[in-house]
Amino acid sequence: MKTNQTKAALLGGATVELVEINRIFDPVVVELAAQAGFGCVWIDMEHSHLGLDGLSQLILAARATGVDTVVRIPKGPYNQVIKPLELGAGGLVWPHCKSADEARSFVQMAKFRPLGLRGLGCGRDSDYGTLDFAEYMGGADAETLLGVMIEDAEGVEEVKAIAAIEGIDLLFVGPSDLAHSYGVEREGIPHIDHERVLAAFDRVGAACAANGKAMGTAVGPGESMRRVVAKGARWLNCCHDMSALTSGLRSARQATLGAKQRTITQQLLALYHRGELDLGDVSGTAKQHDFSRSMVNHLASFVQHKAKCVEALPEVAPLVERMEQALVDGRRGLALTDAYYVCLAVQNLPKEHWLEALQATFDRWEHADQGSFKTFFDEVKERLQAE
């Protein structure tokens, strides 16, 4: 019988992180999740088109890579509960649980006697009937993780009774559906950070703590994630296949666009230093050298602001040259006027702080992966003013 490492970790008090497979049902996704360090994948059958044949392939990939699987099943009859288990799923999650009776019925379908009423089969989970039946049934009941989703106002009201049901290991808060159930929205989107939703997390967390169960949820990274962890969530669906792919594609495209922008900046600056650009005729210069008019206009503004900057604060000339060299080398790309405009915006700082502020900003700008010079400068300026 396969050991469910995720269940063992969860019941041992650890926090577990999962990736959801919601739409891209290819075994490669499971393999990539394993390579990324995930120990368990959440496979969605409630909102998806996934059938049992596809589920079987995903579970095989998970077993081959040492990854556990938990399947969110659609609400339905007994055979929809046991078939994923007989294919080898390590756990099941029942959506929209609204009462203790519903949770108890789920346990009865998923567990063998004496706790449940599940029938014997000869699926993958029993090594196709070759395991000793008593050993198999005991092992299946011990290793199978069962969770219910609290994503309706009714479920929150009944959460104490639901958490007390033997056989339930996880109470998973569905924040979006719960917010929708409460009718709390922000700009047409369920408001998962609304006080009523956060209060529900408190109630679910308290019920879990009182009954030795774990609380889980799915929220994005950042403050929302930190907030639910502080409230006791230890099962975290931290991303899904679509968001991971979209994020990766977007990052690749932005990096490519950034590289292209830096290349154009380098070409413009090189022509400028060789005296081959007539910045008094932006349109003609753009047409002659096949640049966009906006890029040539940016360069003209840059030259103007650079001169004003050095005139207003001669001591900053070495820093300006350092920034310009960074642009020429392609180490950083930005709107050409940005830094030089900021250099002229220091008038409300005491002069003795100008160089300190600009030096600190240059250092951050050159070594940061993201963020504009102006953003960094504003942060430095606020710090100096606070002092």
DACOR-V918171 format. One record per helix or strand of 3 or more residues. SS is the DSSP state (helix for helix, strand for strand). FROM is the first residue (numbers start at 1). LEN is the number of residues. If there is no record, write none. Layout:
ss->SS from->FROM len->LEN
ss->SS from->FROM len->LEN
This chain:
ss->helix from->5 len->7
ss->strand from->16 len->6
ss->helix from->27 len->9
ss->strand from->40 len->5
ss->helix from->52 len->14
ss->strand from->68 len->6
ss->helix from->78 len->9
ss->strand from->91 len->4
ss->helix from->100 len->11
ss->helix from->124 len->3
ss->helix from->133 len->11
ss->strand from->145 len->6
ss->helix from->153 len->5
ss->helix from->159 len->5
ss->strand from->170 len->4
ss->helix from->175 len->8
ss->helix from->195 len->17
ss->strand from->214 len->4
ss->helix from->223 len->8
ss->strand from->233 len->8
ss->helix from->241 len->33
ss->helix from->282 len->8
ss->helix from->293 len->20
ss->helix from->314 len->16
ss->helix from->338 len->6
ss->helix from->351 len->17
ss->helix from->373 len->14
